[in-house]
Amino acid sequence: MRSKTLKLLKWTSLSLLAFLGSVLALRAYIAQQGAPLELWHTVVPRELSARDIDWTDWAGYLAAEQKVFDEVRAGVTDKLAPEARVPANRYFEGSRI
């Protein structure tokens, strides 16, 4: 009896693992079929690490934040396509957001 239970448990586990693997593979495939990433998805400005924040003063923090904003402006805002320059896009310079 115990042997049958272990055998059933083994096959159930393998079937569940195969099913979950298939779902994961299908989900990965579907994710690759989506629209290409926008500029704001690809630009990663350099921010202060927790250690850097511990060792800087307020002026240093504000200077680092200004660098982040400048990087985003140069990498995203200034390069927006004309169709992305709408008031609802927070990266558009004329946005109200």
Backbone atoms as SQL, in Angstrom:
CREATE TABLE atoms (id INTEGER PRIMARY KEY, chain TEXT, resi INTEGER, resn TEXT, atom TEXT, x REAL, y REAL, z REAL);
INSERT INTO atoms VALUES
  (1, 'A', 1, 'MET', 'N', 0.832, -1.195, 0.000),
  (2, 'A', 1, 'MET', 'CA', 0.000, 0.000, 0.000),
  (3, 'A', 1, 'MET', 'C', 0.872, 1.253, 0.000),
  (4, 'A', 2, 'ARG', 'N', 1.906, 1.215, 0.835),
  (5, 'A', 2, 'ARG', 'CA', 2.792, 2.369, 0.937),
  (6, 'A', 2, 'ARG', 'C', 3.529, 2.607, -0.387),
  (7, 'A', 3, 'SER', 'N', 3.894, 1.526, -1.054),
  (8, 'A', 3, 'SER', 'CA', 4.591, 1.619, -2.339),
  (9, 'A', 3, 'SER', 'C', 3.707, 2.291, -3.389),
  (10, 'A', 4, 'LYS', 'N', 2.435, 1.942, -3.420),
  (11, 'A', 4, 'LYS', 'CA', 1.512, 2.566, -4.372),
  (12, 'A', 4, 'LYS', 'C', 1.332, 4.050, -4.079),
  (13, 'A', 5, 'THR', 'N', 1.269, 4.396, -2.803),
  (14, 'A', 5, 'THR', 'CA', 1.102, 5.792, -2.408),
  (15, 'A', 5, 'THR', 'C', 2.322, 6.608, -2.825),
  (16, 'A', 6, 'LEU', 'N', 3.515, 6.070, -2.585),
  (17, 'A', 6, 'LEU', 'CA', 4.726, 6.770, -2.981),
  (18, 'A', 6, 'LEU', 'C', 4.812, 6.919, -4.491),
  (19, 'A', 7, 'LYS', 'N', 4.414, 5.866, -5.206),
  (20, 'A', 7, 'LYS', 'CA', 4.428, 5.913, -6.661),
  (21, 'A', 7, 'LYS', 'C', 3.449, 6.978, -7.175),
  (22, 'A', 8, 'LEU', 'N', 2.258, 7.028, -6.609),
  (23, 'A', 8, 'LEU', 'CA', 1.258, 8.024, -6.983),
  (24, 'A', 8, 'LEU', 'C', 1.748, 9.434, -6.657),
  (25, 'A', 9, 'LEU', 'N', 2.358, 9.593, -5.501),
  (26, 'A', 9, 'LEU', 'CA', 2.894, 10.894, -5.093),
  (27, 'A', 9, 'LEU', 'C', 4.011, 11.336, -6.037),
  (28, 'A', 10, 'LYS', 'N', 4.859, 10.395, -6.426),
  (29, 'A', 10, 'LYS', 'CA', 5.956, 10.696, -7.351),
  (30, 'A', 10, 'LYS', 'C', 5.414, 11.165, -8.699),
  (31, 'A', 11, 'TRP', 'N', 4.453, 10.446, -9.260),
  (32, 'A', 11, 'TRP', 'CA', 3.896, 10.806, -10.567),
  (33, 'A', 11, 'TRP', 'C', 3.087, 12.104, -10.503),
  (34, 'A', 12, 'THR', 'N', 2.407, 12.309, -9.407),
  (35, 'A', 12, 'THR', 'CA', 1.666, 13.556, -9.230),
  (36, 'A', 12, 'THR', 'C', 2.630, 14.735, -9.166),
  (37, 'A', 13, 'SER', 'N', 3.718, 14.565, -8.422),
  (38, 'A', 13, 'SER', 'CA', 4.724, 15.630, -8.309),
  (39, 'A', 13, 'SER', 'C', 5.371, 15.918, -9.651),
  (40, 'A', 14, 'LEU', 'N', 5.730, 14.877, -10.387),
  (41, 'A', 14, 'LEU', 'CA', 6.339, 15.066, -11.693),
  (42, 'A', 14, 'LEU', 'C', 5.375, 15.729, -12.675),
  (43, 'A', 15, 'SER', 'N', 4.111, 15.322, -12.624),
  (44, 'A', 15, 'SER', 'CA', 3.103, 15.930, -13.497),
  (45, 'A', 15, 'SER', 'C', 2.913, 17.398, -13.156),
  (46, 'A', 16, 'LEU', 'N', 2.849, 17.709, -11.887),
  (47, 'A', 16, 'LEU', 'CA', 2.696, 19.100, -11.443),
  (48, 'A', 16, 'LEU', 'C', 3.920, 19.922, -11.849),
  (49, 'A', 17, 'LEU', 'N', 5.103, 19.367, -11.703),
  (50, 'A', 17, 'LEU', 'CA', 6.325, 20.052, -12.094),
  (51, 'A', 17, 'LEU', 'C', 6.352, 20.301, -13.603),
  (52, 'A', 18, 'ALA', 'N', 5.949, 19.325, -14.375),
  (53, 'A', 18, 'ALA', 'CA', 5.899, 19.484, -15.831),
  (54, 'A', 18, 'ALA', 'C', 4.871, 20.551, -16.218),
  (55, 'A', 19, 'PHE', 'N', 3.733, 20.552, -15.563),
  (56, 'A', 19, 'PHE', 'CA', 2.695, 21.544, -15.833),
  (57, 'A', 19, 'PHE', 'C', 3.194, 22.948, -15.498),
  (58, 'A', 20, 'LEU', 'N', 3.809, 23.123, -14.328),
  (59, 'A', 20, 'LEU', 'CA', 4.307, 24.435, -13.926),
  (60, 'A', 20, 'LEU', 'C', 5.437, 24.900, -14.854),
  (61, 'A', 21, 'GLY', 'N', 6.281, 23.982, -15.282),
  (62, 'A', 21, 'GLY', 'CA', 7.334, 24.330, -16.239),
  (63, 'A', 21, 'GLY', 'C', 6.754, 24.793, -17.561),
  (64, 'A', 22, 'SER', 'N', 5.697, 24.123, -18.010),
  (65, 'A', 22, 'SER', 'CA', 5.040, 24.513, -19.256),
  (66, 'A', 22, 'SER', 'C', 4.391, 25.883, -19.132),
  (67, 'A', 23, 'VAL', 'N', 3.755, 26.140, -18.010),
  (68, 'A', 23, 'VAL', 'CA', 3.129, 27.449, -17.784),
  (69, 'A', 23, 'VAL', 'C', 4.196, 28.542, -17.762),
  (70, 'A', 24, 'LEU', 'N', 5.316, 28.278, -17.109),
  (71, 'A', 24, 'LEU', 'CA', 6.402, 29.249, -17.061),
  (72, 'A', 24, 'LEU', 'C', 6.967, 29.512, -18.455),
  (73, 'A', 25, 'ALA', 'N', 7.170, 28.464, -19.226),
  (74, 'A', 25, 'ALA', 'CA', 7.686, 28.630, -20.589),
  (75, 'A', 25, 'ALA', 'C', 6.703, 29.404, -21.455),
  (76, 'A', 26, 'LEU', 'N', 5.418, 29.107, -21.333),
  (77, 'A', 26, 'LEU', 'CA', 4.398, 29.823, -22.100),
  (78, 'A', 26, 'LEU', 'C', 4.362, 31.296, -21.697),
  (79, 'A', 27, 'ARG', 'N', 4.445, 31.559, -20.412),
  (80, 'A', 27, 'ARG', 'CA', 4.423, 32.946, -19.927),
  (81, 'A', 27, 'ARG', 'C', 5.649, 33.715, -20.437),
  (82, 'A', 28, 'ALA', 'N', 6.803, 33.073, -20.451),
  (83, 'A', 28, 'ALA', 'CA', 8.012, 33.716, -20.966),
  (84, 'A', 28, 'ALA', 'C', 7.861, 34.022, -22.452),
  (85, 'A', 29, 'TYR', 'N', 7.288, 33.117, -23.185),
  (86, 'A', 29, 'TYR', 'CA', 7.064, 33.336, -24.621),
  (87, 'A', 29, 'TYR', 'C', 6.116, 34.514, -24.850),
  (88, 'A', 30, 'ILE', 'N', 5.032, 34.548, -24.102),
  (89, 'A', 30, 'ILE', 'CA', 4.051, 35.627, -24.246),
  (90, 'A', 30, 'ILE', 'C', 4.684, 36.971, -23.884),
  (91, 'A', 31, 'ALA', 'N', 5.530, 36.993, -22.861),
  (92, 'A', 31, 'ALA', 'CA', 6.176, 38.239, -22.442),
  (93, 'A', 31, 'ALA', 'C', 7.090, 38.780, -23.537),
  (94, 'A', 32, 'GLN', 'N', 7.701, 37.894, -24.298),
  (95, 'A', 32, 'GLN', 'CA', 8.597, 38.324, -25.372),
  (96, 'A', 32, 'GLN', 'C', 7.836, 38.877, -26.573),
  (97, 'A', 33, 'GLN', 'N', 6.550, 38.621, -26.660),
  (98, 'A', 33, 'GLN', 'CA', 5.751, 39.069, -27.795),
  (99, 'A', 33, 'GLN', 'C', 5.181, 40.464, -27.597),
  (100, 'A', 34, 'GLY', 'N', 5.420, 41.078, -26.448),
  (101, 'A', 34, 'GLY', 'CA', 4.855, 42.383, -26.143),
  (102, 'A', 34, 'GLY', 'C', 5.531, 43.512, -26.904),
  (103, 'A', 35, 'ALA', 'N', 5.054, 44.705, -26.654),
  (104, 'A', 35, 'ALA', 'CA', 5.600, 45.905, -27.288),
  (105, 'A', 35, 'ALA', 'C', 7.033, 46.130, -26.808),
  (106, 'A', 36, 'PRO', 'N', 7.854, 46.772, -27.620),
  (107, 'A', 36, 'PRO', 'CA', 9.222, 47.058, -27.188),
  (108, 'A', 36, 'PRO', 'C', 9.223, 48.036, -26.011),
  (109, 'A', 37, 'LEU', 'N', 10.292, 48.016, -25.258),
  (110, 'A', 37, 'LEU', 'CA', 10.409, 48.899, -24.101),
  (111, 'A', 37, 'LEU', 'C', 10.531, 50.352, -24.534),
  (112, 'A', 38, 'GLU', 'N', 9.974, 51.231, -23.732),
  (113, 'A', 38, 'GLU', 'CA', 10.081, 52.670, -23.976),
  (114, 'A', 38, 'GLU', 'C', 11.394, 53.171, -23.383),
  (115, 'A', 39, 'LEU', 'N', 11.768, 54.403, -23.700),
  (116, 'A', 39, 'LEU', 'CA', 13.016, 54.975, -23.185),
  (117, 'A', 39, 'LEU', 'C', 13.089, 54.923, -21.667),
  (118, 'A', 40, 'TRP', 'N', 12.001, 55.252, -20.999),
  (119, 'A', 40, 'TRP', 'CA', 12.017, 55.318, -19.537),
  (120, 'A', 40, 'TRP', 'C', 12.144, 53.942, -18.888),
  (121, 'A', 41, 'HIS', 'N', 11.997, 52.879, -19.675),
  (122, 'A', 41, 'HIS', 'CA', 12.234, 51.540, -19.150),
  (123, 'A', 41, 'HIS', 'C', 13.707, 51.149, -19.230),
  (124, 'A', 42, 'THR', 'N', 14.457, 51.818, -20.085),
  (125, 'A', 42, 'THR', 'CA', 15.829, 51.390, -20.359),
  (126, 'A', 42, 'THR', 'C', 16.893, 52.278, -19.738),
  (127, 'A', 43, 'VAL', 'N', 16.576, 53.512, -19.409),
  (128, 'A', 43, 'VAL', 'CA', 17.559, 54.416, -18.815),
  (129, 'A', 43, 'VAL', 'C', 17.616, 54.164, -17.315),
  (130, 'A', 44, 'VAL', 'N', 18.819, 53.871, -16.826),
  (131, 'A', 44, 'VAL', 'CA', 19.012, 53.608, -15.397),
  (132, 'A', 44, 'VAL', 'C', 20.038, 54.602, -14.872),
  (133, 'A', 45, 'PRO', 'N', 19.568, 55.693, -14.266),
  (134, 'A', 45, 'PRO', 'CA', 20.522, 56.673, -13.748),
  (135, 'A', 45, 'PRO', 'C', 21.247, 56.130, -12.520),
  (136, 'A', 46, 'ARG', 'N', 22.450, 56.629, -12.290),
  (137, 'A', 46, 'ARG', 'CA', 23.218, 56.179, -11.141),
  (138, 'A', 46, 'ARG', 'C', 22.767, 56.955, -9.909),
  (139, 'A', 47, 'GLU', 'N', 22.291, 56.227, -8.926),
  (140, 'A', 47, 'GLU', 'CA', 21.845, 56.844, -7.688),
  (141, 'A', 47, 'GLU', 'C', 22.827, 56.520, -6.571),
  (142, 'A', 48, 'LEU', 'N', 22.748, 57.278, -5.512),
  (143, 'A', 48, 'LEU', 'CA', 23.607, 57.019, -4.360),
  (144, 'A', 48, 'LEU', 'C', 23.227, 55.691, -3.712),
  (145, 'A', 49, 'SER', 'N', 24.225, 54.952, -3.295),
  (146, 'A', 49, 'SER', 'CA', 23.954, 53.721, -2.546),
  (147, 'A', 49, 'SER', 'C', 23.668, 54.111, -1.093),
  (148, 'A', 50, 'ALA', 'N', 23.218, 53.168, -0.299),
  (149, 'A', 50, 'ALA', 'CA', 22.934, 53.441, 1.114),
  (150, 'A', 50, 'ALA', 'C', 24.207, 53.899, 1.823),
  (151, 'A', 51, 'ARG', 'N', 25.321, 53.296, 1.472),
  (152, 'A', 51, 'ARG', 'CA', 26.596, 53.681, 2.096),
  (153, 'A', 51, 'ARG', 'C', 26.978, 55.106, 1.696),
  (154, 'A', 52, 'ASP', 'N', 26.790, 55.439, 0.405),
  (155, 'A', 52, 'ASP', 'CA', 27.099, 56.800, -0.050),
  (156, 'A', 52, 'ASP', 'C', 26.224, 57.825, 0.654),
  (157, 'A', 53, 'ILE', 'N', 24.970, 57.480, 0.850),
  (158, 'A', 53, 'ILE', 'CA', 24.057, 58.404, 1.541),
  (159, 'A', 53, 'ILE', 'C', 24.504, 58.615, 2.977),
  (160, 'A', 54, 'ASP', 'N', 24.979, 57.553, 3.617),
  (161, 'A', 54, 'ASP', 'CA', 25.464, 57.682, 4.999),
  (162, 'A', 54, 'ASP', 'C', 26.669, 58.613, 5.103),
  (163, 'A', 55, 'TRP', 'N', 27.466, 58.664, 4.046),
  (164, 'A', 55, 'TRP', 'CA', 28.706, 59.430, 4.099),
  (165, 'A', 55, 'TRP', 'C', 28.633, 60.794, 3.421),
  (166, 'A', 56, 'THR', 'N', 27.459, 61.204, 3.002),
  (167, 'A', 56, 'THR', 'CA', 27.356, 62.508, 2.345),
  (168, 'A', 56, 'THR', 'C', 26.541, 63.466, 3.210),
  (169, 'A', 57, 'ASP', 'N', 26.663, 64.735, 2.903),
  (170, 'A', 57, 'ASP', 'CA', 25.860, 65.737, 3.599),
  (171, 'A', 57, 'ASP', 'C', 24.679, 66.135, 2.708),
  (172, 'A', 58, 'TRP', 'N', 23.901, 67.104, 3.179),
  (173, 'A', 58, 'TRP', 'CA', 22.702, 67.507, 2.446),
  (174, 'A', 58, 'TRP', 'C', 23.051, 68.076, 1.070),
  (175, 'A', 59, 'ALA', 'N', 24.089, 68.875, 1.001),
  (176, 'A', 59, 'ALA', 'CA', 24.491, 69.469, -0.277),
  (177, 'A', 59, 'ALA', 'C', 24.943, 68.373, -1.250),
  (178, 'A', 60, 'GLY', 'N', 25.666, 67.375, -0.744),
  (179, 'A', 60, 'GLY', 'CA', 26.099, 66.265, -1.588),
  (180, 'A', 60, 'GLY', 'C', 24.923, 65.452, -2.094),
  (181, 'A', 61, 'TYR', 'N', 23.933, 65.261, -1.225),
  (182, 'A', 61, 'TYR', 'CA', 22.727, 64.530, -1.622),
  (183, 'A', 61, 'TYR', 'C', 21.981, 65.294, -2.713),
  (184, 'A', 62, 'LEU', 'N', 21.806, 66.588, -2.526),
  (185, 'A', 62, 'LEU', 'CA', 21.106, 67.394, -3.533),
  (186, 'A', 62, 'LEU', 'C', 21.863, 67.407, -4.853),
  (187, 'A', 63, 'ALA', 'N', 23.184, 67.442, -4.807),
  (188, 'A', 63, 'ALA', 'CA', 23.981, 67.411, -6.033),
  (189, 'A', 63, 'ALA', 'C', 23.819, 66.068, -6.751),
  (190, 'A', 64, 'ALA', 'N', 23.814, 64.984, -5.985),
  (191, 'A', 64, 'ALA', 'CA', 23.625, 63.650, -6.578),
  (192, 'A', 64, 'ALA', 'C', 22.232, 63.528, -7.190),
  (193, 'A', 65, 'GLU', 'N', 21.219, 64.059, -6.528),
  (194, 'A', 65, 'GLU', 'CA', 19.864, 64.019, -7.056),
  (195, 'A', 65, 'GLU', 'C', 19.760, 64.837, -8.339),
  (196, 'A', 66, 'GLN', 'N', 20.444, 65.967, -8.385),
  (197, 'A', 66, 'GLN', 'CA', 20.424, 66.783, -9.597),
  (198, 'A', 66, 'GLN', 'C', 21.054, 66.029, -10.760),
  (199, 'A', 67, 'LYS', 'N', 22.117, 65.257, -10.480),
  (200, 'A', 67, 'LYS', 'CA', 22.745, 64.443, -11.524),
  (201, 'A', 67, 'LYS', 'C', 21.768, 63.398, -12.051),
  (202, 'A', 68, 'VAL', 'N', 20.984, 62.803, -11.151),
  (203, 'A', 68, 'VAL', 'CA', 19.982, 61.812, -11.563),
  (204, 'A', 68, 'VAL', 'C', 18.955, 62.467, -12.480),
  (205, 'A', 69, 'PHE', 'N', 18.458, 63.633, -12.088),
  (206, 'A', 69, 'PHE', 'CA', 17.476, 64.335, -12.917),
  (207, 'A', 69, 'PHE', 'C', 18.069, 64.721, -14.262),
  (208, 'A', 70, 'ASP', 'N', 19.329, 65.138, -14.258),
  (209, 'A', 70, 'ASP', 'CA', 19.991, 65.505, -15.519),
  (210, 'A', 70, 'ASP', 'C', 20.140, 64.291, -16.429),
  (211, 'A', 71, 'GLU', 'N', 20.476, 63.129, -15.847),
  (212, 'A', 71, 'GLU', 'CA', 20.599, 61.904, -16.643),
  (213, 'A', 71, 'GLU', 'C', 19.260, 61.504, -17.256),
  (214, 'A', 72, 'VAL', 'N', 18.192, 61.619, -16.478),
  (215, 'A', 72, 'VAL', 'CA', 16.861, 61.279, -16.992),
  (216, 'A', 72, 'VAL', 'C', 16.450, 62.273, -18.077),
  (217, 'A', 73, 'ARG', 'N', 16.749, 63.536, -17.858),
  (218, 'A', 73, 'ARG', 'CA', 16.407, 64.537, -18.874),
  (219, 'A', 73, 'ARG', 'C', 17.154, 64.249, -20.180),
  (220, 'A', 74, 'ALA', 'N', 18.460, 63.955, -20.075),
  (221, 'A', 74, 'ALA', 'CA', 19.263, 63.709, -21.274),
  (222, 'A', 74, 'ALA', 'C', 18.914, 62.373, -21.928),
  (223, 'A', 75, 'GLY', 'N', 18.609, 61.365, -21.128),
  (224, 'A', 75, 'GLY', 'CA', 18.360, 60.037, -21.674),
  (225, 'A', 75, 'GLY', 'C', 16.928, 59.759, -22.066),
  (226, 'A', 76, 'VAL', 'N', 15.984, 60.511, -21.495),
  (227, 'A', 76, 'VAL', 'CA', 14.567, 60.238, -21.770),
  (228, 'A', 76, 'VAL', 'C', 13.854, 61.470, -22.319),
  (229, 'A', 77, 'THR', 'N', 13.773, 62.511, -21.514),
  (230, 'A', 77, 'THR', 'CA', 12.974, 63.685, -21.870),
  (231, 'A', 77, 'THR', 'C', 13.403, 64.303, -23.193),
  (232, 'A', 78, 'ASP', 'N', 14.703, 64.468, -23.375),
  (233, 'A', 78, 'ASP', 'CA', 15.193, 65.108, -24.602),
  (234, 'A', 78, 'ASP', 'C', 15.093, 64.201, -25.827),
  (235, 'A', 79, 'LYS', 'N', 14.914, 62.906, -25.618),
  (236, 'A', 79, 'LYS', 'CA', 14.877, 61.953, -26.733),
  (237, 'A', 79, 'LYS', 'C', 13.479, 61.407, -27.027),
  (238, 'A', 80, 'LEU', 'N', 12.460, 61.960, -26.374),
  (239, 'A', 80, 'LEU', 'CA', 11.100, 61.463, -26.595),
  (240, 'A', 80, 'LEU', 'C', 10.673, 61.637, -28.048),
  (241, 'A', 81, 'ALA', 'N', 10.003, 60.628, -28.549),
  (242, 'A', 81, 'ALA', 'CA', 9.441, 60.713, -29.897),
  (243, 'A', 81, 'ALA', 'C', 8.267, 61.697, -29.881),
  (244, 'A', 82, 'PRO', 'N', 7.965, 62.304, -31.007),
  (245, 'A', 82, 'PRO', 'CA', 6.860, 63.281, -31.046),
  (246, 'A', 82, 'PRO', 'C', 5.531, 62.708, -30.539),
  (247, 'A', 83, 'GLU', 'N', 5.242, 61.441, -30.824),
  (248, 'A', 83, 'GLU', 'CA', 3.972, 60.872, -30.361),
  (249, 'A', 83, 'GLU', 'C', 3.943, 60.621, -28.847),
  (250, 'A', 84, 'ALA', 'N', 5.110, 60.661, -28.193),
  (251, 'A', 84, 'ALA', 'CA', 5.166, 60.486, -26.739),
  (252, 'A', 84, 'ALA', 'C', 5.120, 61.821, -26.004),
  (253, 'A', 85, 'ARG', 'N', 5.137, 62.910, -26.737),
  (254, 'A', 85, 'ARG', 'CA', 5.105, 64.237, -26.115),
  (255, 'A', 85, 'ARG', 'C', 3.658, 64.678, -25.900),
  (256, 'A', 86, 'VAL', 'N', 3.044, 64.038, -24.925),
  (257, 'A', 86, 'VAL', 'CA', 1.646, 64.322, -24.583),
  (258, 'A', 86, 'VAL', 'C', 1.574, 64.673, -23.098),
  (259, 'A', 87, 'PRO', 'N', 0.572, 65.455, -22.693),
  (260, 'A', 87, 'PRO', 'CA', 0.471, 65.867, -21.297),
  (261, 'A', 87, 'PRO', 'C', 0.367, 64.716, -20.296),
  (262, 'A', 88, 'ALA', 'N', -0.094, 63.555, -20.726),
  (263, 'A', 88, 'ALA', 'CA', -0.235, 62.428, -19.803),
  (264, 'A', 88, 'ALA', 'C', 1.080, 61.691, -19.552),
  (265, 'A', 89, 'ASN', 'N', 2.128, 62.008, -20.311),
  (266, 'A', 89, 'ASN', 'CA', 3.423, 61.360, -20.131),
  (267, 'A', 89, 'ASN', 'C', 4.251, 62.172, -19.152),
  (268, 'A', 90, 'ARG', 'N', 4.561, 61.615, -17.999),
  (269, 'A', 90, 'ARG', 'CA', 5.280, 62.379, -16.986),
  (270, 'A', 90, 'ARG', 'C', 6.703, 62.731, -17.387),
  (271, 'A', 91, 'TYR', 'N', 7.232, 62.076, -18.402),
  (272, 'A', 91, 'TYR', 'CA', 8.592, 62.386, -18.867),
  (273, 'A', 91, 'TYR', 'C', 8.598, 63.495, -19.923),
  (274, 'A', 92, 'PHE', 'N', 7.442, 63.907, -20.391),
  (275, 'A', 92, 'PHE', 'CA', 7.333, 65.019, -21.318),
  (276, 'A', 92, 'PHE', 'C', 7.513, 66.308, -20.538),
  (277, 'A', 93, 'GLU', 'N', 8.391, 67.176, -21.015),
  (278, 'A', 93, 'GLU', 'CA', 8.720, 68.399, -20.279),
  (279, 'A', 93, 'GLU', 'C', 7.497, 69.287, -20.042),
  (280, 'A', 94, 'GLY', 'N', 6.547, 69.284, -20.956),
  (281, 'A', 94, 'GLY', 'CA', 5.351, 70.108, -20.803),
  (282, 'A', 94, 'GLY', 'C', 4.208, 69.414, -20.051),
  (283, 'A', 95, 'SER', 'N', 4.483, 68.284, -19.449),
  (284, 'A', 95, 'SER', 'CA', 3.449, 67.531, -18.740),
  (285, 'A', 95, 'SER', 'C', 3.041, 68.231, -17.443),
  (286, 'A', 96, 'ARG', 'N', 1.779, 68.083, -17.108),
  (287, 'A', 96, 'ARG', 'CA', 1.278, 68.644, -15.853),
  (288, 'A', 96, 'ARG', 'C', 1.488, 67.673, -14.701),
  (289, 'A', 97, 'ILE', 'N', 1.922, 66.479, -15.011),
  (290, 'A', 97, 'ILE', 'CA', 2.097, 65.450, -13.974),
  (291, 'A', 97, 'ILE', 'C', 3.404, 65.679, -13.257);
